[in-house]
Amino acid sequence: MRTIKVRGYGKVTAKADMCGIRINLRAKDKDYGKALEMSAEHTESLKAKLADAGFAEDDLKTENFNVFTEYDSVQDEKGFYQQVFSGYVCQYFFTLSFDFSNEKLGKALEAVSQANVSPDLNLSFYVKDPTAVQETVLQNACANALVKAKILAASSGVRLGDLQNIDYEFGNRNFASSTQFSMAEDCAMGANNMLRAKAVAISPKDIDITDSASFEWEIF
């Protein structure tokens, strides 16, 4: 049996329709109980402000929670440095996810800035339904391979027969926009309330998703 092998390539440009805000909350005190209490107060304040802004309780997910000790490097009278206990740290990592719009993003940022917390913020923009996008990419790859195979067969004076084999390696694809947004804790909270809902205007960069597969047809 004579065959022809062709690699097909597919590409889809998708718009980010979801937003995720990663919120890092830290509470520190030399008393372990007070550190935990402060952390709980910060969390409740954040949840209350987000609820006031119209977000559902399920929109905010706990990504991670850590409790650890911190030490300061202190120089003594002889010039030697020693590690001196400075406090217990309770650290929450939350992710707030929602359908992206500048209006909703603005409300989320404003709610966080109004809460009794001083968080570090990082934003990401991504595709809500990556499965549908991946299916379209693979369909495009199949169509691309078939067009190439027909051109090569016709140019070589042969005809395509049945498809004999498909070789595809599954891999993780990136469905997130390259647009980045971050804000340190000293900017996310303050008397001037820098994060105003109407002041937010972000247009995430489109996401290019590519994939490929190898196809083999009989020729005669």
FILOLUM-809011 format. One record per atom (N, C-alpha, C, O): atom name; x, y, z. Coordinates in steps of 0.2 Angstrom, whole numbers, padded with zeros to 4 digits, m for minus. Example, Ala and Ser with C-alpha at 12.3 -4.5 7.8 and 13.67 -1.06 7.14 Angstrom:
BEGIN
  atom      u      v      w
     N   0066  m0028   0039
    CA   0062  m0022   0039
     C   0066  m0016   0039
     O   0071  m0017   0042
     N   0064  m0011   0035
    CA   0068  m0005   0036
     C   0064   0000   0039
     O   0067   0006   0040
***
This chain:
BEGIN
  atom      u      v      w
     N   0004  m0006   0000
    CA   0000   0000   0000
     C   0004   0006   0000
     O   0009   0007   0004
     N   0003   0011  m0005
    CA   0006   0017  m0005
     C   0002   0022  m0001
     O  m0004   0022  m0001
     N   0006   0026   0003
    CA   0002   0031   0007
     C   0005   0038   0007
     O   0011   0039   0004
     N   0002   0043   0009
    CA   0004   0050   0009
     C   0003   0053   0017
     O  m0003   0052   0019
     N   0008   0056   0020
    CA   0007   0058   0026
     C   0008   0066   0026
     O   0012   0069   0023
     N   0003   0069   0029
    CA   0002   0076   0030
     C   0001   0079   0037
     O  m0003   0076   0040
     N   0004   0084   0039
    CA   0003   0087   0045
     C  m0002   0093   0044
     O   0000   0098   0040
     N  m0007   0093   0048
    CA  m0012   0099   0047
     C  m0011   0103   0053
     O  m0010   0101   0059
     N  m0012   0110   0052
    CA  m0011   0114   0058
     C  m0018   0118   0058
     O  m0021   0120   0053
     N  m0020   0119   0064
    CA  m0026   0123   0066
     C  m0025   0129   0070
     O  m0020   0129   0075
     N  m0028   0134   0070
    CA  m0027   0140   0074
     C  m0034   0144   0075
     O  m0038   0144   0070
     N  m0035   0146   0081
    CA  m0041   0150   0083
     C  m0039   0155   0087
     O  m0035   0155   0092
     N  m0042   0161   0086
    CA  m0041   0167   0090
     C  m0047   0168   0094
     O  m0052   0170   0091
     N  m0046   0168   0100
    CA  m0052   0168   0105
     C  m0052   0174   0109
     O  m0046   0177   0111
     N  m0057   0177   0111
    CA  m0057   0183   0116
     C  m0058   0180   0123
     O  m0062   0175   0124
     N  m0055   0183   0128
    CA  m0055   0181   0135
     C  m0062   0184   0137
     O  m0064   0190   0137
     N  m0066   0179   0140
    CA  m0073   0181   0142
     C  m0073   0179   0150
     O  m0079   0180   0152
     N  m0068   0177   0153
    CA  m0068   0176   0160
     C  m0062   0180   0163
     O  m0057   0181   0160
     N  m0063   0183   0169
    CA  m0058   0186   0173
     C  m0057   0183   0180
     O  m0062   0181   0183
     N  m0051   0182   0182
    CA  m0049   0180   0188
     C  m0045   0184   0192
     O  m0040   0187   0190
     N  m0047   0186   0198
    CA  m0043   0191   0202
     C  m0040   0186   0208
     O  m0044   0184   0212
     N  m0033   0186   0208
    CA  m0030   0182   0214
     C  m0029   0187   0219
     O  m0025   0192   0218
     N  m0031   0186   0225
    CA  m0031   0191   0231
     C  m0027   0187   0236
     O  m0028   0182   0239
     N  m0021   0191   0238
    CA  m0017   0188   0243
     C  m0018   0192   0250
     O  m0016   0198   0250
     N  m0021   0189   0255
    CA  m0022   0193   0261
     C  m0017   0190   0267
     O  m0016   0184   0267
     N  m0014   0195   0270
    CA  m0009   0193   0275
     C  m0011   0196   0282
     O  m0013   0202   0282
     N  m0011   0193   0287
    CA  m0012   0195   0294
     C  m0006   0193   0298
     O  m0004   0187   0298
     N  m0003   0198   0302
    CA   0003   0196   0306
     C   0003   0199   0313
     O   0001   0205   0314
     N   0004   0195   0318
    CA   0005   0197   0325
     C   0009   0192   0328
     O   0010   0187   0327
     N   0012   0195   0334
    CA   0016   0191   0338
     C   0012   0186   0342
     O   0015   0181   0344
     N   0006   0187   0343
    CA   0002   0182   0346
     C  m0002   0178   0341
     O  m0005   0181   0336
     N  m0001   0172   0341
    CA  m0004   0167   0336
     C  m0012   0168   0336
     O  m0014   0168   0330
     N  m0015   0168   0341
    CA  m0022   0169   0341
     C  m0025   0176   0338
     O  m0029   0176   0334
     N  m0021   0181   0339
    CA  m0023   0187   0336
     C  m0022   0187   0329
     O  m0025   0190   0325
     N  m0016   0184   0327
    CA  m0015   0184   0319
     C  m0021   0180   0316
     O  m0023   0182   0311
     N  m0023   0174   0319
    CA  m0029   0171   0316
     C  m0035   0175   0316
     O  m0039   0175   0311
     N  m0036   0179   0322
    CA  m0042   0183   0322
     C  m0042   0188   0317
     O  m0047   0190   0314
     N  m0036   0192   0316
    CA  m0036   0197   0311
     C  m0037   0194   0304
     O  m0041   0197   0300
     N  m0035   0188   0303
    CA  m0036   0185   0296
     C  m0043   0183   0295
     O  m0045   0185   0289
     N  m0046   0181   0300
    CA  m0054   0180   0299
     C  m0057   0186   0298
     O  m0062   0186   0294
     N  m0056   0192   0302
    CA  m0059   0198   0301
     C  m0058   0201   0294
     O  m0063   0203   0291
     N  m0052   0200   0291
    CA  m0050   0202   0284
     C  m0055   0198   0279
     O  m0057   0201   0275
     N  m0055   0192   0280
    CA  m0059   0188   0276
     C  m0066   0190   0276
     O  m0069   0190   0270
     N  m0069   0191   0282
    CA  m0076   0192   0282
     C  m0077   0199   0279
     O  m0083   0200   0276
     N  m0073   0204   0280
    CA  m0074   0211   0277
     C  m0073   0210   0269
     O  m0077   0213   0266
     N  m0069   0206   0267
    CA  m0068   0205   0260
     C  m0075   0202   0257
     O  m0078   0205   0252
     N  m0077   0197   0260
    CA  m0083   0194   0258
     C  m0089   0198   0258
     O  m0094   0198   0253
     N  m0090   0202   0263
    CA  m0095   0207   0264
     C  m0096   0212   0258
     O  m0101   0214   0256
     N  m0090   0215   0257
    CA  m0090   0220   0252
     C  m0091   0217   0245
     O  m0094   0221   0241
     N  m0089   0211   0244
    CA  m0090   0208   0237
     C  m0098   0206   0236
     O  m0100   0207   0231
     N  m0101   0204   0242
    CA  m0108   0203   0242
     C  m0112   0209   0241
     O  m0117   0209   0237
     N  m0110   0215   0244
    CA  m0113   0221   0242
     C  m0112   0223   0235
     O  m0117   0227   0233
     N  m0107   0221   0232
    CA  m0106   0223   0225
     C  m0109   0218   0220
     O  m0109   0219   0214
     N  m0113   0214   0223
    CA  m0117   0209   0219
     C  m0114   0203   0217
     O  m0116   0199   0213
     N  m0108   0201   0220
    CA  m0105   0194   0218
     C  m0108   0189   0223
     O  m0109   0190   0229
     N  m0108   0183   0220
    CA  m0111   0177   0224
     C  m0105   0175   0228
     O  m0099   0175   0227
     N  m0107   0171   0234
    CA  m0103   0168   0238
     C  m0098   0163   0235
     O  m0092   0163   0236
     N  m0101   0160   0230
    CA  m0097   0155   0226
     C  m0092   0157   0221
     O  m0088   0154   0219
     N  m0092   0164   0220
    CA  m0088   0167   0215
     C  m0081   0167   0218
     O  m0076   0167   0215
     N  m0080   0167   0225
    CA  m0074   0168   0228
     C  m0072   0161   0231
     O  m0075   0158   0235
     N  m0066   0159   0229
    CA  m0064   0152   0231
     C  m0057   0153   0235
     O  m0053   0157   0233
     N  m0056   0149   0240
    CA  m0050   0148   0243
     C  m0045   0144   0240
     O  m0046   0138   0239
     N  m0040   0147   0237
    CA  m0035   0144   0233
     C  m0029   0140   0238
     O  m0027   0135   0237
     N  m0028   0144   0243
    CA  m0023   0141   0248
     C  m0023   0145   0255
     O  m0025   0151   0255
     N  m0021   0142   0260
    CA  m0020   0145   0266
     C  m0014   0143   0270
     O  m0013   0137   0271
     N  m0010   0147   0272
    CA  m0004   0146   0276
     C  m0003   0149   0282
     O  m0005   0155   0283
     N   0000   0146   0287
    CA   0002   0149   0293
     C   0009   0148   0294
     O   0011   0142   0294
     N   0013   0153   0295
    CA   0020   0152   0296
     C   0023   0158   0300
     O   0020   0163   0302
     N   0029   0157   0302
    CA   0033   0162   0307
     C   0038   0166   0302
     O   0040   0164   0297
     N   0038   0172   0304
    CA   0043   0177   0301
     C   0048   0179   0306
     O   0047   0180   0312
     N   0054   0180   0304
    CA   0060   0183   0308
     C   0063   0189   0304
     O   0064   0189   0298
     N   0066   0193   0309
    CA   0069   0199   0306
     C   0077   0198   0308
     O   0079   0195   0313
     N   0081   0200   0303
    CA   0088   0200   0304
     C   0090   0206   0308
     O   0090   0212   0305
     N   0093   0205   0314
    CA   0095   0211   0318
     C   0102   0210   0320
     O   0104   0205   0322
     N   0105   0216   0319
    CA   0112   0216   0321
     C   0113   0218   0328
     O   0111   0223   0331
     N   0118   0214   0332
    CA   0119   0215   0339
     C   0125   0220   0340
     O   0127   0223   0335
     N   0127   0221   0346
    CA   0132   0226   0348
     C   0139   0224   0345
     O   0143   0229   0343
     N   0140   0218   0343
    CA   0146   0216   0341
     C   0146   0215   0333
     O   0151   0214   0330
     N   0141   0217   0330
    CA   0140   0217   0323
     C   0138   0211   0320
     O   0137   0210   0314
     N   0136   0206   0324
    CA   0133   0200   0321
     C   0126   0200   0320
     O   0122   0204   0324
     N   0123   0197   0315
    CA   0116   0197   0314
     C   0113   0191   0317
     O   0116   0185   0316
     N   0107   0192   0320
    CA   0103   0186   0323
     C   0096   0187   0320
     O   0094   0192   0319
     N   0093   0181   0320
    CA   0086   0180   0318
     C   0082   0181   0324
     O   0082   0177   0328
     N   0078   0186   0324
    CA   0073   0188   0329
     C   0066   0187   0327
     O   0064   0190   0322
     N   0062   0183   0331
    CA   0055   0182   0329
     C   0051   0188   0329
     O   0052   0193   0333
     N   0048   0189   0323
    CA   0044   0195   0322
     C   0036   0194   0322
     O   0033   0199   0323
     N   0034   0188   0321
    CA   0027   0187   0322
     C   0025   0181   0318
     O   0028   0178   0314
     N   0018   0179   0319
    CA   0015   0174   0315
     C   0011   0177   0309
     O   0008   0182   0310
     N   0012   0174   0304
    CA   0008   0176   0298
     C   0003   0171   0295
     O   0004   0165   0294
     N  m0003   0174   0295
    CA  m0008   0170   0292
     C  m0010   0172   0285
     O  m0011   0178   0284
     N  m0009   0168   0280
    CA  m0009   0171   0273
     C  m0015   0167   0269
     O  m0014   0161   0269
     N  m0019   0170   0266
    CA  m0025   0167   0262
     C  m0023   0169   0255
     O  m0021   0175   0253
     N  m0024   0165   0250
    CA  m0025   0166   0243
     C  m0032   0164   0241
     O  m0034   0159   0241
     N  m0035   0169   0238
    CA  m0042   0169   0236
     C  m0042   0170   0228
     O  m0037   0173   0226
     N  m0046   0167   0225
    CA  m0047   0168   0218
     C  m0055   0170   0217
     O  m0059   0166   0218
     N  m0056   0176   0214
    CA  m0063   0179   0212
     C  m0063   0178   0205
     O  m0060   0181   0201
     N  m0068   0174   0203
    CA  m0069   0172   0195
     C  m0076   0175   0193
     O  m0081   0174   0197
     N  m0076   0178   0187
    CA  m0083   0180   0185
     C  m0083   0182   0177
     O  m0077   0182   0175
     N  m0088   0182   0174
    CA  m0089   0183   0167
     C  m0086   0191   0166
     O  m0088   0195   0170
     N  m0081   0191   0161
    CA  m0078   0197   0161
     C  m0082   0203   0158
     O  m0085   0202   0152
     N  m0082   0209   0161
    CA  m0084   0215   0158
     C  m0080   0220   0162
     O  m0079   0219   0168
     N  m0079   0226   0159
    CA  m0075   0231   0163
     C  m0080   0234   0169
     O  m0077   0236   0174
     N  m0086   0234   0168
    CA  m0091   0236   0173
     C  m0090   0232   0179
     O  m0089   0234   0185
     N  m0090   0225   0178
    CA  m0090   0220   0183
     C  m0083   0220   0187
     O  m0082   0219   0193
     N  m0078   0221   0182
    CA  m0071   0221   0185
     C  m0070   0227   0189
     O  m0067   0227   0195
     N  m0073   0233   0187
    CA  m0072   0239   0191
     C  m0076   0238   0198
     O  m0073   0240   0203
     N  m0082   0235   0198
    CA  m0085   0234   0204
     C  m0081   0229   0209
     O  m0081   0230   0215
     N  m0078   0224   0206
    CA  m0074   0220   0210
     C  m0068   0223   0213
     O  m0067   0222   0219
     N  m0065   0227   0209
    CA  m0059   0231   0212
     C  m0061   0236   0217
     O  m0057   0237   0222
     N  m0066   0239   0216
    CA  m0068   0244   0221
     C  m0071   0241   0227
     O  m0069   0244   0233
     N  m0074   0235   0227
    CA  m0076   0232   0233
     C  m0070   0230   0237
     O  m0070   0230   0243
     N  m0065   0227   0234
    CA  m0059   0225   0237
     C  m0055   0231   0240
     O  m0053   0230   0246
     N  m0055   0237   0237
    CA  m0052   0242   0240
     C  m0056   0245   0246
     O  m0053   0249   0250
     N  m0062   0244   0246
    CA  m0066   0247   0252
     C  m0066   0242   0258
     O  m0068   0244   0263
     N  m0064   0236   0257
    CA  m0064   0231   0262
     C  m0058   0233   0267
     O  m0054   0236   0265
     N  m0059   0230   0273
    CA  m0054   0232   0278
     C  m0048   0227   0277
     O  m0046   0224   0282
     N  m0045   0227   0271
    CA  m0039   0223   0270
     C  m0034   0227   0266
     O  m0036   0232   0263
     N  m0028   0225   0266
    CA  m0023   0228   0261
     C  m0020   0222   0257
     O  m0015   0219   0259
     N  m0023   0220   0252
    CA  m0021   0214   0248
     C  m0016   0216   0242
     O  m0016   0221   0240
     N  m0013   0211   0240
    CA  m0009   0211   0234
     C  m0014   0208   0229
     O  m0017   0203   0230
     N  m0015   0211   0223
    CA  m0019   0209   0218
     C  m0016   0207   0211
     O  m0011   0210   0209
     N  m0018   0201   0208
    CA  m0016   0200   0201
     C  m0022   0197   0197
     O  m0026   0193   0200
     N  m0022   0200   0191
    CA  m0028   0198   0187
     C  m0026   0194   0181
     O  m0020   0195   0179
     N  m0030   0189   0179
    CA  m0029   0185   0173
     C  m0036   0185   0169
     O  m0041   0186   0172
     N  m0035   0184   0163
    CA  m0041   0184   0158
     C  m0040   0178   0154
     O  m0035   0177   0151
     N  m0045   0174   0153
    CA  m0045   0168   0150
     C  m0052   0166   0147
     O  m0057   0169   0148
     N  m0051   0160   0144
    CA  m0057   0157   0140
     C  m0062   0153   0145
     O  m0059   0149   0148
     N  m0068   0155   0145
    CA  m0073   0151   0149
     C  m0073   0144   0147
     O  m0073   0139   0152
     N  m0074   0142   0141
    CA  m0075   0136   0138
     C  m0070   0134   0134
     O  m0070   0134   0128
     N  m0064   0131   0137
    CA  m0058   0129   0132
     C  m0060   0123   0128
     O  m0056   0122   0123
     N  m0064   0119   0130
    CA  m0066   0113   0126
     C  m0068   0115   0119
     O  m0066   0112   0114
     N  m0073   0119   0119
    CA  m0076   0121   0113
     C  m0071   0124   0108
     O  m0070   0123   0102
     N  m0066   0128   0111
    CA  m0061   0131   0107
     C  m0056   0126   0104
     O  m0054   0126   0099
     N  m0054   0121   0109
    CA  m0050   0116   0107
     C  m0053   0112   0101
     O  m0049   0109   0097
     N  m0059   0110   0101
    CA  m0063   0106   0096
     C  m0062   0110   0090
     O  m0061   0107   0084
     N  m0063   0117   0090
    CA  m0063   0120   0083
     C  m0056   0120   0080
     O  m0055   0120   0074
     N  m0051   0121   0085
    CA  m0044   0121   0083
     C  m0042   0114   0079
     O  m0039   0114   0074
     N  m0044   0109   0082
    CA  m0043   0102   0079
     C  m0047   0101   0073
     O  m0044   0098   0068
     N  m0053   0104   0072
    CA  m0057   0103   0066
     C  m0053   0107   0060
     O  m0053   0105   0055
     N  m0050   0113   0062
    CA  m0047   0117   0057
     C  m0040   0113   0055
     O  m0038   0113   0049
     N  m0037   0110   0060
    CA  m0031   0106   0058
     C  m0033   0100   0053
     O  m0029   0099   0049
     N  m0038   0097   0055
    CA  m0041   0091   0050
     C  m0042   0094   0043
     O  m0040   0091   0038
     N  m0046   0100   0043
    CA  m0047   0103   0036
     C  m0041   0105   0033
     O  m0040   0104   0026
     N  m0036   0108   0036
    CA  m0030   0110   0033
     C  m0026   0104   0030
     O  m0023   0105   0025
     N  m0026   0098   0034
    CA  m0022   0093   0032
     C  m0025   0090   0025
     O  m0022   0088   0021
     N  m0032   0089   0025
    CA  m0035   0087   0019
     C  m0034   0091   0013
     O  m0033   0088   0008
     N  m0034   0097   0014
    CA  m0033   0102   0008
     C  m0026   0101   0006
     O  m0025   0100  m0001
     N  m0021   0100   0010
    CA  m0014   0099   0008
     C  m0014   0092   0004
     O  m0010   0092  m0001
     N  m0017   0087   0007
    CA  m0016   0080   0004
     C  m0019   0080  m0003
     O  m0016   0077  m0007
     N  m0025   0084  m0004
    CA  m0028   0084  m0010
     C  m0024   0087  m0015
     O  m0023   0085  m0021
     N  m0020   0093  m0013
    CA  m0016   0097  m0018
     C  m0010   0092  m0020
     O  m0008   0092  m0026
     N  m0007   0089  m0015
    CA  m0001   0085  m0016
     C  m0003   0079  m0020
     O   0001   0077  m0025
     N  m0009   0076  m0019
    CA  m0011   0070  m0023
     C  m0012   0072  m0030
     O  m0010   0069  m0035
     N  m0016   0078  m0031
    CA  m0017   0080  m0038
     C  m0011   0082  m0042
     O  m0010   0080  m0048
     N  m0006   0085  m0038
    CA   0000   0087  m0042
     C   0004   0081  m0043
     O   0009   0082  m0048
     N   0003   0076  m0040
    CA   0008   0070  m0041
     C   0004   0065  m0045
     O   0007   0059  m0047
     N  m0002   0066  m0048
    CA  m0005   0062  m0052
     C  m0008   0056  m0049
     O  m0009   0050  m0052
     N  m0010   0056  m0042
    CA  m0013   0050  m0039
     C  m0019   0053  m0036
     O  m0021   0059  m0035
     N  m0023   0048  m0033
    CA  m0029   0049  m0029
     C  m0029   0047  m0022
     O  m0025   0042  m0020
     N  m0033   0051  m0018
    CA  m0033   0049  m0011
     C  m0038   0043  m0010
     O  m0043   0043  m0013
     N  m0036   0039  m0006
    CA  m0040   0033  m0004
     C  m0042   0034   0003
     O  m0044   0040   0005
     N  m0043   0029   0007
    CA  m0046   0030   0014
     C  m0040   0032   0019
     O  m0034   0031   0018
     N  m0043   0036   0024
    CA  m0038   0038   0029
     C  m0036   0032   0033
     O  m0040   0028   0035
     N  m0029   0031   0034
    CA  m0026   0025   0037
     C  m0024   0027   0044
     O  m0025   0022   0048
     N  m0022   0033   0046
    CA  m0020   0034   0052
     C  m0020   0041   0054
     O  m0019   0045   0050
     N  m0021   0043   0061
    CA  m0020   0049   0063
     C  m0016   0049   0069
     O  m0016   0045   0074
     N  m0011   0053   0069
    CA  m0006   0054   0075
     C  m0006   0060   0078
     O  m0005   0066   0075
     N  m0009   0060   0084
    CA  m0010   0066   0088
     C  m0007   0066   0095
     O  m0008   0061   0098
     N  m0003   0071   0097
    CA  m0001   0071   0104
     C  m0004   0076   0108
     O  m0004   0082   0107
     N  m0008   0074   0113
    CA  m0012   0078   0117
     C  m0007   0082   0122
     O  m0002   0079   0125
     N  m0008   0088   0123
    CA  m0004   0092   0127
     C  m0008   0098   0130
     O  m0014   0100   0127
     N  m0006   0101   0136
    CA  m0010   0106   0139
     C  m0009   0113   0134
     O  m0003   0114   0133
     N  m0014   0116   0133
    CA  m0014   0122   0129
     C  m0016   0128   0134
     O  m0019   0127   0139
     N  m0013   0134   0132
    CA  m0014   0140   0136
     C  m0020   0144   0134
     O  m0020   0146   0128
     N  m0025   0144   0138
    CA  m0031   0148   0136
     C  m0032   0154   0140
     O  m0037   0157   0140
     N  m0026   0157   0142
    CA  m0026   0163   0145
     C  m0023   0169   0141
     O  m0018   0168   0137
     N  m0025   0175   0142
    CA  m0023   0181   0138
     C  m0016   0183   0141
     O  m0015   0182   0147
     N  m0012   0185   0137
    CA  m0005   0188   0140
     C  m0006   0194   0143
     O  m0001   0197   0146
     N  m0012   0198   0143
    CA  m0013   0204   0147
     C  m0012   0203   0154
     O  m0015   0198   0157
     N  m0008   0207   0157
    CA  m0007   0206   0165
     C  m0009   0213   0168
     O  m0008   0218   0166
     N  m0011   0212   0174
    CA  m0013   0217   0179
     C  m0011   0215   0186
     O  m0014   0210   0188
     N  m0007   0219   0189
    CA  m0006   0218   0196
     C  m0006   0224   0200
     O  m0005   0230   0197
     N  m0007   0224   0207
    CA  m0007   0230   0211
     C  m0005   0228   0218
     O  m0007   0223   0221
     N   0000   0232   0220
    CA   0003   0230   0227
     C  m0002   0233   0232
     O  m0007   0237   0231
     N  m0001   0230   0238
    CA  m0006   0232   0244
     C  m0006   0239   0245
     O  m0012   0242   0247
     N  m0001   0243   0245
    CA  m0001   0250   0246
     C  m0005   0254   0241
     O  m0006   0260   0242
     N  m0006   0251   0235
    CA  m0010   0255   0230
     C  m0017   0252   0230
     O  m0021   0256   0228
     N  m0019   0247   0233
    CA  m0025   0244   0232
     C  m0030   0247   0238
     O  m0036   0245   0238
     N  m0027   0250   0242
    CA  m0031   0253   0248
     C  m0029   0260   0250
     O  m0022   0261   0250
     N  m0033   0264   0251
    CA  m0031   0271   0254
     C  m0036   0276   0254
     O  m0042   0274   0252
     N  m0035   0282   0257
    CA  m0040   0287   0258
     C  m0043   0289   0251
     O  m0049   0291   0251
     N  m0039   0289   0246
    CA  m0041   0292   0240
     C  m0045   0286   0236
     O  m0048   0288   0231
     N  m0045   0280   0238
    CA  m0049   0275   0235
     C  m0047   0274   0228
     O  m0052   0276   0224
     N  m0041   0272   0226
    CA  m0039   0273   0219
     C  m0043   0269   0214
     O  m0044   0270   0208
     N  m0046   0263   0217
    CA  m0050   0259   0212
     C  m0057   0261   0212
     O  m0061   0258   0216
     N  m0059   0264   0207
    CA  m0066   0266   0206
     C  m0069   0262   0200
     O  m0065   0261   0195
     N  m0075   0260   0201
    CA  m0078   0256   0196
     C  m0078   0259   0189
     O  m0076   0256   0184
     N  m0079   0266   0188
    CA  m0079   0269   0181
     C  m0073   0270   0179
     O  m0072   0272   0173
     N  m0067   0269   0183
    CA  m0060   0271   0180
     C  m0057   0265   0177
     O  m0052   0266   0174
     N  m0060   0259   0177
    CA  m0057   0253   0174
     C  m0059   0252   0167
     O  m0065   0252   0165
     N  m0054   0252   0163
    CA  m0055   0251   0155
     C  m0049   0247   0153
     O  m0044   0249   0151
     N  m0051   0240   0153
    CA  m0046   0235   0151
     C  m0048   0231   0145
     O  m0054   0229   0145
     N  m0044   0231   0140
    CA  m0046   0226   0134
     C  m0041   0221   0133
     O  m0036   0222   0130
     N  m0042   0215   0136
    CA  m0037   0210   0136
     C  m0035   0208   0129
     O  m0039   0208   0124
     N  m0029   0206   0128
    CA  m0026   0204   0121
     C  m0030   0197   0120
     O  m0030   0193   0124
     N  m0031   0197   0113
    CA  m0034   0190   0111
     C  m0030   0184   0112
     O  m0023   0185   0112
     N  m0032   0178   0112
    CA  m0028   0172   0114
     C  m0028   0168   0107
     O  m0033   0166   0104
     N  m0022   0167   0105
    CA  m0021   0163   0099
     C  m0019   0156   0102
     O  m0014   0154   0105
     N  m0024   0151   0100
    CA  m0023   0144   0101
     C  m0021   0140   0095
     O  m0025   0140   0090
     N  m0016   0136   0095
    CA  m0014   0132   0089
     C  m0013   0125   0091
     O  m0012   0123   0097
     N  m0014   0121   0086
    CA  m0013   0113   0087
     C  m0012   0110   0081
     O  m0013   0113   0075
     N  m0009   0104   0081
    CA  m0008   0101   0074
     C  m0009   0093   0075
     O  m0008   0091   0081
     N  m0009   0090   0070
    CA  m0010   0082   0070
     C  m0007   0080   0063
     O  m0007   0083   0058
     N  m0005   0074   0063
    CA  m0002   0071   0057
     C  m0007   0065   0054
     O  m0010   0061   0058
     N  m0009   0066   0048
    CA  m0014   0061   0045
     C  m0010   0057   0039
     O  m0006   0060   0036
     N  m0013   0051   0038
    CA  m0010   0047   0033
     C  m0015   0044   0029
     O  m0020   0040   0031
     N  m0015   0045   0022
    CA  m0020   0042   0018
     C  m0017   0037   0013
     O  m0011   0038   0011
     N  m0021   0033   0011
    CA  m0019   0028   0005
     C  m0019   0032  m0001
     O  m0024   0036  m0002
     N  m0015   0031  m0006
    CA  m0015   0034  m0012
     C  m0015   0028  m0017
     O  m0011   0023  m0016
     N  m0018   0029  m0023
    CA  m0018   0024  m0029
     C  m0019   0028  m0035
     O  m0019   0024  m0040
***
